[in-house]
């Protein structure tokens, strides 16, 4: 489970330059001592710390979306250069796009601009008191795109992977039950025998019914294909873990397209998998890049030695001459065959021109930016929902963990656990951070990263950090802690008011409407990106970053040829 890449907003009312600082709460529990506060130090590079000293000009007052209200280039300093590409947004999507433009396509005349004081989006790695923890995404699936970006950024030697044999658990009927990962699919106790039979018959297409013409939700698709038990005990908590979403609203086609397409192409999930295998056998993929490290075996996840932040910071160093932080985009307009972008910067207002623009900021930020110029696109983009998610990191002595959760050596193996909404647990899921990756907690302690909130619990934005930590601690005492466990050490609490874009029913149609409106306006050189386009998993964001760079490079080449022909 991971909180996916999205916009980074702190719960604190402090200024944006303090976004990486955290107030350590003291949480009171009715019958237990108060949770102990902790002081943390953000893992920030010298370049980022220098950028944090930038001062926002008085003229750059921001709207609630973070877009400055200024609407003209009056008094702006004009940069005497027409860029090939300007990438708006310095999250992982924008950074990968920039790095790929330079490294793979030879495009050097570009900028990556970020409104905040640091790059990386909601990737927020922290350190303090012997702990290393994440307050945004926790990990990634180590597909070749993730391995490639690590190699390209020069941090492949810093990759760390979880134990592929580490179990995953779902809390069901007052017990943490392992999720099947192989032959144990026949013996695991999370599902009943009738439920397993129903899932098998549906998977091979005997009782899944006809695929409807309308767009199905995740719940509709899974119940029809695999039955109620698979949905209620596996897929519903999985949706909470990946999207913090409501599976009754999430679109199967948009959110889980690779599974949806199996039935569409093969008539059933098994039929589609067999057809995919046959197609790949006939048309094998190109040879694997020899630079890539071996792909980890089994079902595992990856990170970096000092946390996920090592990746965006490494990319920033690679393209440091093209990265601008504390640049807040005021306006975007078409100017002949180029685009005008006006920014408020620490040095004052600046106007830039570019042949192409990649908008990788969150959809609601882009919508506010273009609502005057392309209102139809803005309307479509503003329809996407971003529910709040809180990341609550707590530490307990290993002695506080129930003995049945430990192995013979006294360690707590596992990736983590998910909690179906029907089981009376408020926390969405828990990552066993110190079990998953080395060096995340002092010896003798267990570090637990817990996610709370989401589409079905939006009220977390009205709760204090103390209340959130207390709720998570209460939930953990139902599942993993001994009755006499001491109060936890509160390592980190962060709420993201707009965390993860929901790929709900109609999402792809709205995205198509936005693109069509841009084209109709003559904005063919403006490309939409970010996790509301690519998908929320970090691997999807990286894949799309490479794809976006290729499309931008092609557009620049075509535009240059047209200009030369005039």
C-alpha positions in Angstrom: 0.0 0.0 0.0 1.2 3.5 -0.7 0.0 7.0 -0.8 0.3 7.9 -4.5 1.9 10.8 -6.0 -0.1 14.0 -5.8 -0.1 17.6 -4.6 1.8 18.4 -1.4 0.0 20.4 1.2 0.8 20.6 4.9 -1.8 20.6 7.6 0.1 23.4 9.3 -1.0 27.0 8.8 2.6 28.0 8.6 4.0 29.4 5.3 5.0 27.1 2.4 8.7 27.5 3.1 8.0 25.5 6.3 6.2 22.7 4.5 8.7 20.1 5.5 8.6 20.9 9.2 6.3 19.0 11.5 4.8 19.8 14.8 5.1 16.7 17.1 1.8 16.3 18.9 1.2 15.0 22.4 -1.8 12.7 22.2 -3.8 11.9 25.2 -5.6 8.6 25.6 -8.2 8.1 28.3 -6.5 5.3 30.1 -2.9 5.6 28.9 -0.1 8.1 29.2 0.1 10.8 26.6 1.9 9.9 23.3 5.4 11.3 23.4 6.4 14.1 21.1 9.4 13.9 18.9 11.5 16.3 16.9 12.3 15.5 13.3 14.7 16.8 10.7 13.7 16.9 7.1 15.9 15.1 4.7 16.7 18.1 2.5 19.6 18.6 0.2 21.8 21.8 0.4 20.3 22.9 -2.9 16.8 22.6 -1.5 17.6 24.3 1.7 19.0 27.2 -0.3 15.8 27.3 -2.4 13.8 27.5 0.8 15.2 30.9 1.5 13.4 32.4 -1.5 10.8 35.0 -0.5 7.5 35.2 -2.2 6.8 38.6 -3.7 3.9 40.6 -2.2 2.2 40.6 -5.7 1.9 36.9 -5.8 -1.0 36.4 -3.5 -2.3 32.8 -3.9 -5.7 31.4 -4.4 -6.8 28.3 -2.5 -5.4 26.2 -5.2 -2.0 27.7 -5.0 -2.3 29.6 -8.2 -1.4 33.4 -7.9 -4.2 35.7 -8.6 -2.2 38.1 -10.8 -3.4 37.9 -14.4 -1.0 40.0 -16.5 2.6 40.3 -17.5 2.8 44.0 -16.6 6.2 44.8 -15.2 7.6 41.3 -15.9 11.2 40.8 -16.9 11.2 39.0 -20.3 13.7 36.2 -20.6 15.5 36.6 -23.9 15.0 33.0 -25.0 12.3 30.9 -26.6 12.4 27.5 -24.8 11.6 24.3 -26.6 9.7 23.0 -23.6 8.6 24.3 -20.2 7.5 21.7 -17.8 5.2 23.1 -15.2 5.4 21.1 -11.9 8.5 19.7 -10.3 7.0 16.5 -8.9 8.2 13.1 -10.1 6.3 13.4 -13.3 7.8 16.7 -14.3 11.3 15.7 -13.2 11.3 12.4 -15.2 10.0 14.3 -18.2 12.8 16.8 -18.0 15.5 14.3 -17.4 14.3 12.2 -20.3 14.1 15.2 -22.6 17.8 15.8 -22.0 19.2 12.3 -21.7 17.1 10.4 -24.3 16.0 13.1 -26.8 18.8 15.7 -26.8 16.5 18.5 -25.8 18.5 20.9 -23.7 16.6 24.1 -24.1 13.9 23.5 -21.5 12.8 24.4 -18.0 11.2 22.5 -15.1 9.4 25.0 -12.8 8.1 24.3 -9.4 5.9 26.7 -7.4 7.1 25.4 -4.0 10.5 25.6 -2.4 11.5 22.0 -3.3 11.0 19.4 -6.0 9.5 16.0 -5.5 5.8 16.6 -5.2 4.4 14.7 -2.2 7.4 12.5 -1.9 8.4 13.5 1.7 11.1 11.6 3.3 12.0 12.6 6.9 14.7 11.7 9.5 15.1 12.2 13.2 16.0 10.4 16.4 17.3 7.3 14.5 14.2 7.0 12.3 13.7 7.4 8.6 10.1 7.6 7.4 7.8 8.7 4.6 4.9 11.1 4.9 3.7 10.6 1.3 4.2 7.6 -0.9 5.9 4.7 0.9 7.4 2.6 -1.9 7.0 1.5 -5.5 6.7 -1.6 -7.6 10.2 -2.2 -9.1 9.2 -2.5 -12.7 11.8 -1.7 -15.4 10.6 1.9 -15.7 11.4 2.5 -12.0 14.7 0.7 -12.3 15.5 2.7 -15.5 14.8 6.1 -13.8 17.1 5.1 -10.9 19.9 4.2 -13.3 19.3 7.4 -15.3 19.4 9.5 -12.1 22.5 7.7 -10.8 20.9 6.2 -7.7 20.5 2.6 -8.7 23.2 1.6 -6.1 20.9 3.1 -3.4 17.9 0.9 -4.3 16.6 -1.2 -1.5 13.9 -3.9 -1.8 11.6 -5.6 0.6 11.6 -9.3 1.3 9.5 -10.9 -1.6 8.3 -13.5 0.9 7.0 -10.9 3.3 3.3 -11.6 4.0 0.6 -9.1 3.5 -2.4 -9.2 5.8 -6.1 -8.2 5.8 -7.9 -7.7 9.0 -11.1 -9.8 8.8 -13.4 -11.0 11.6 -11.0 -9.8 14.4 -8.0 -11.5 12.9 -5.1 -10.5 10.6 -5.2 -13.1 7.8 -2.4 -13.5 5.1 -3.2 -12.6 1.5 -2.5 -15.5 -0.9 0.7 -15.2 -2.8 1.1 -18.6 -4.6 0.1 -22.1 -3.9 -1.4 -21.0 -0.6 -4.3 -19.7 -2.6 -5.9 -23.0 -2.0 -5.4 -23.0 1.8 -5.5 -19.4 3.0 -8.3 -18.6 5.4 -9.3 -15.1 4.3 -12.0 -16.6 2.0 -14.3 -19.5 2.4 -14.3 -22.6 0.2 -17.5 -21.5 -1.6 -16.0 -18.0 -2.1 -12.9 -19.5 -3.7 -14.9 -21.7 -6.0 -17.0 -18.7 -7.0 -13.9 -16.8 -7.8 -12.4 -19.6 -9.9 -15.5 -20.2 -11.9 -15.9 -16.4 -12.6 -12.2 -16.1 -13.5 -12.5 -18.7 -16.3 -15.7 -17.2 -17.6 -18.3 -19.7 -16.6 -20.4 -17.4 -14.4 -19.1 -13.9 -15.0 -22.0 -12.9 -17.3 -21.6 -10.6 -20.3 -19.4 -7.5 -20.1 -21.9 -4.6 -20.0 -21.8 -1.7 -22.5 -21.8 0.9 -19.7 -18.7 1.8 -17.7 -18.5 -0.4 -14.6 -17.2 0.6 -11.2 -14.6 -1.5 -9.6 -17.2 -3.0 -7.2 -19.5 -4.0 -10.1 -16.7 -5.5 -12.1 -15.2 -7.6 -9.3 -18.5 -8.8 -7.9 -19.6 -9.9 -11.4 -16.3 -11.6 -12.3 -15.0 -12.9 -9.0 -17.8 -12.8 -6.5 -18.7 -10.9 -3.3 -15.9 -12.4 -1.1 -13.1 -11.3 -3.4 -14.5 -7.8 -3.5 -15.2 -7.4 0.2 -12.1 -9.1 1.6 -9.4 -8.3 -1.0 -10.3 -5.6 -3.5 -12.2 -3.1 -1.3 -9.3 -2.8 1.2 -6.8 -2.7 -1.8 -8.7 0.2 -3.3 -8.4 2.0 0.1 -4.7 1.3 0.2 -3.8 2.4 -3.4 -6.4 5.2 -4.1 -7.9 5.9 -0.6 -11.0 5.6 -2.8 -14.5 4.3 -2.9 -14.7 1.2 -5.2 -18.4 1.9 -5.8 -17.3 5.1 -7.7 -13.9 4.1 -9.0 -13.9 3.1 -12.7 -12.5 -0.3 -13.4 -11.5 0.8 -16.9 -9.7 3.9 -15.7 -8.2 2.7 -12.3 -7.3 -0.9 -13.2 -7.2 -0.9 -17.0 -4.7 -3.8 -17.2 -7.2 -6.1 -15.5 -10.3 -4.6 -17.3 -8.7 -5.2 -20.7 -8.2 -8.9 -20.0 -11.9 -9.6 -20.0 -12.5 -7.2 -22.9 -10.0 -9.0 -25.1 -10.4 -12.6 -23.8 -14.0 -12.9 -22.6 -12.8 -13.6 -19.1 -9.9 -12.8 -16.9 -8.2 -16.2 -17.5 -9.0 -16.0 -21.2 -7.5 -12.5 -21.5 -4.4 -13.6 -19.6 -3.9 -16.5 -22.0 -4.4 -14.3 -25.0 -1.9 -11.8 -23.6 0.6 -14.5 -23.1 0.1 -15.7 -26.7 0.4 -12.2 -28.1 3.7 -11.6 -26.2 5.1 -14.8 -27.5 4.3 -13.8 -31.0 5.6 -10.2 -30.5 8.2 -10.4 -27.8 9.2 -7.1 -26.1 12.5 -5.5 -27.1 15.6 -6.7 -25.3 16.0 -5.4 -21.7 18.3 -2.5 -21.2 21.6 -4.1 -20.0 22.2 -1.2 -17.7 19.3 -2.1 -15.5 19.9 -4.1 -12.3 18.3 -7.5 -12.1 14.6 -7.3 -11.6 13.7 -8.4 -8.1 12.0 -11.8 -7.8 8.6 -12.3 -6.4 6.1 -9.8 -5.2 8.2 -7.0 -3.6 8.4 -3.3 -3.3 11.3 -0.9 -3.6 12.7 2.3 -2.1 16.0 4.0 -1.6 18.5 3.9 1.2 17.6 7.2 2.7 14.0 7.2 1.5 12.1 7.9 -1.8 13.3 11.6 -1.7 16.7 10.4 -3.0 15.2 9.9 -6.5 13.8 13.5 -7.1 16.8 15.1 -5.5 19.1 13.0 -7.8 17.2 14.0 -10.9 17.3 17.7 -9.8 21.1 17.5 -9.6 21.2 16.0 -13.1 19.2 18.8 -14.6 19.9 21.5 -12.0 20.6 24.2 -14.7 17.0 23.7 -16.0 15.2 23.6 -12.6 13.5 26.6 -11.0 11.9 26.4 -7.6 9.7 29.0 -6.0 8.5 29.9 -9.5 4.7 30.3 -9.3 2.9 30.4 -12.6 0.6 33.4 -13.0 -0.7 33.0 -16.5 -0.4 30.8 -19.6 -1.5 32.2 -23.0 -0.9 31.5 -26.7 1.3 34.0 -28.5 1.4 33.1 -32.2 3.3 29.8 -32.6 4.6 29.9 -29.0 3.2 30.1 -25.5 3.7 32.9 -22.9 4.2 31.9 -19.3 4.4 34.5 -16.6 5.8 33.6 -13.2 6.2 35.2 -9.8 9.7 34.4 -8.6 11.9 35.4 -5.7 13.6 37.9 -8.1 10.3 39.4 -9.3 7.9 38.7 -12.1 9.3 36.9 -15.1 7.9 36.2 -18.6 9.0 33.2 -20.6 8.2 31.9 -24.0 8.1 28.2 -25.1 7.2 26.2 -28.1 5.6 23.5 -26.0 4.3 23.3 -22.4 3.9 20.2 -20.2 1.4 20.8 -17.4 2.1 18.3 -14.7 0.6 20.1 -11.7 -2.6 18.8 -10.1 -5.7 19.0 -12.3 -7.4 21.7 -10.1 -4.3 23.9 -10.3 -4.2 23.6 -14.1 -8.0 24.2 -14.2 -7.6 27.5 -12.3 -4.7 28.5 -14.5 -6.5 28.0 -17.9 -10.1 28.8 -17.0 -10.1 32.2 -18.7 -8.4 31.0 -21.9 -9.8 27.4 -22.2 -12.9 27.2 -20.0 -14.2 23.9 -21.4 -10.9 22.2 -20.5 -10.8 23.9 -17.1 -14.4 22.6 -16.4 -13.4 19.1 -17.2 -10.2 19.1 -15.1 -11.9 20.7 -12.1 -14.3 17.7 -12.0 -11.6 15.4 -10.6 -11.9 14.5 -6.9 -8.9 14.6 -4.6 -9.9 13.3 -1.1 -7.7 13.9 1.9 -5.3 11.4 3.4 -3.3 11.5 6.6 0.0 9.7 7.1 0.6 8.9 10.8 3.9 7.3 11.8 4.1 5.7 15.2 6.9 3.7 16.9 6.5 1.1 19.6 9.0 -1.1 21.4 9.2 -4.6 19.8 8.2 -5.9 23.2 4.8 -4.2 22.7 4.0 -6.3 19.6 1.9 -9.4 20.1 3.9 -12.6 20.2 1.8 -14.2 17.4 3.0 -11.4 15.1 6.6 -12.3 15.5 8.8 -15.0 14.0 11.2 -17.3 15.9 13.9 -14.6 16.0 11.5 -12.1 17.6 11.1 -10.0 14.5 7.8 -8.9 12.9 7.9 -10.1 9.3 5.5 -8.7 6.7 4.8 -5.9 4.3 1.8 -4.5 6.2 -1.9 -4.9 6.6 -5.2 -3.5 5.0 -8.5 -2.9 6.8 -11.8 -3.3 5.0 -14.3 -0.6 5.8 -16.7 -3.1 7.1 -14.5 -4.3 10.0 -14.9 -1.3 12.3 -11.3 0.0 11.9 -10.9 3.7 10.9 -7.2 3.4 9.7 -7.1 2.4 6.0 -3.9 0.4 6.3 -0.5 0.0 8.0 3.0 -0.4 6.6 5.6 -2.2 8.7 8.2 0.3 7.7 11.0 -1.1 9.9 10.4 -4.6 8.8 10.2 -3.7 5.1 13.4 -1.7 4.7 16.6 -1.7 6.7 17.7 1.2 8.9 14.2 2.8 9.4 14.1 2.6 13.2 16.5 2.2 16.2 17.2 -1.4 17.3 14.4 -2.8 19.5 11.7 -0.6 18.0 9.0 -1.1 15.3 8.1 1.8 13.0 4.5 1.7 11.6 3.3 4.0 8.9 -0.5 4.3 8.9 -2.8 5.9 6.4 -6.2 7.4 7.4 -8.9 9.3 5.7 -9.7 8.9 2.0 -12.9 9.2 0.0 -15.0 7.6 2.7 -13.6 9.6 5.7 -13.0 13.2 4.6 -13.5 14.5 8.2 -9.8 14.0 9.0 -9.2 17.6 7.8 -11.2 18.8 10.8 -9.2 16.7 13.3 -6.1 17.6 15.2 -2.9 15.7 14.8 -3.3 14.5 18.3 -6.7 13.1 17.5 -5.4 11.3 14.4 -2.6 9.7 16.2 -4.9 8.6 19.0 -7.3 7.0 16.5 -4.5 5.1 14.8 -3.1 3.9 18.2 -6.6 2.7 19.2 -6.9 0.7 15.9 -3.5 -0.8 16.3 -4.4 -2.1 19.8 -7.1 -4.1 18.2 -4.8 -5.9 15.8 -1.1 -5.9 16.6 -0.3 -4.6 20.1 -0.4 -6.2 23.4 -3.1 -5.0 25.9 -0.5 -3.4 28.1 1.5 -1.8 25.3 2.9 1.6 26.2 1.8 4.8 24.4 3.6 5.2 21.1 6.3 7.6 20.1 4.6 9.9 17.6 7.2 10.2 14.9 5.3 12.1 12.2 1.8 13.3 11.4 0.9 14.9 8.1 -2.5 15.4 6.4 -2.7 16.0 2.7 -6.1 17.8 2.2 -6.0 17.0 -1.6 -4.0 13.8 -1.8 -4.9 11.4 -4.6 -6.9 11.9 -7.8 -9.8 9.5 -8.0 -10.2 7.7 -11.3 -13.9 7.6 -10.9 -16.5 6.6 -13.5 -16.3 9.2 -16.3 -12.7 10.1 -15.5 -11.3 9.1 -19.0 -14.2 10.9 -20.7 -13.5 14.1 -18.8 -9.8 13.8 -19.6 -10.6 13.4 -23.3 -12.9 16.5 -23.1 -10.0 18.6 -21.7 -7.6 17.5 -24.4 -10.2 18.1 -27.1 -10.9 21.6 -25.7 -7.2 22.4 -25.8 -6.9 21.2 -29.4 -10.0 23.2 -30.4 -8.4 26.3 -28.9 -5.3 25.7 -31.0 -3.2 24.7 -28.0 -1.8 21.6 -29.5 1.6 22.3 -27.9 0.1 22.1 -24.4 0.4 18.6 -22.9 -1.4 17.4 -19.8 0.5 15.2 -17.4 0.8 14.2 -13.8 -0.8 11.4 -11.8 -4.4 12.3 -12.8 -3.4 11.3 -16.3 -0.8 8.5 -15.8 -2.3 6.7 -12.8 -1.4 7.2 -9.2 1.3 4.6 -8.6 4.9 5.9 -8.8 5.7 3.4 -11.5 2.9 4.7 -13.7 4.0 8.3 -13.1 7.5 7.4 -14.3 6.3 5.4 -17.3 4.2 8.4 -18.4 7.1 10.8 -17.8 9.2 8.9 -20.3 6.3 8.8 -22.8 5.5 12.5 -22.3 9.2 13.4 -23.0 9.0 11.4 -26.3 5.8 13.2 -27.4 7.2 16.6 -26.4 10.5 16.0 -28.3 8.5 14.9 -31.4 6.4 18.1 -31.2 9.5 20.3 -30.9 11.0 18.6 -33.9 7.8 19.1 -35.9 7.5 22.7 -34.9 11.1 23.4 -35.8 10.6 21.9 -39.3 7.5 24.0 -39.8 9.3 27.1 -38.7 12.2 26.4 -41.0 9.9 25.9 -44.0 8.3 29.3 -43.6 
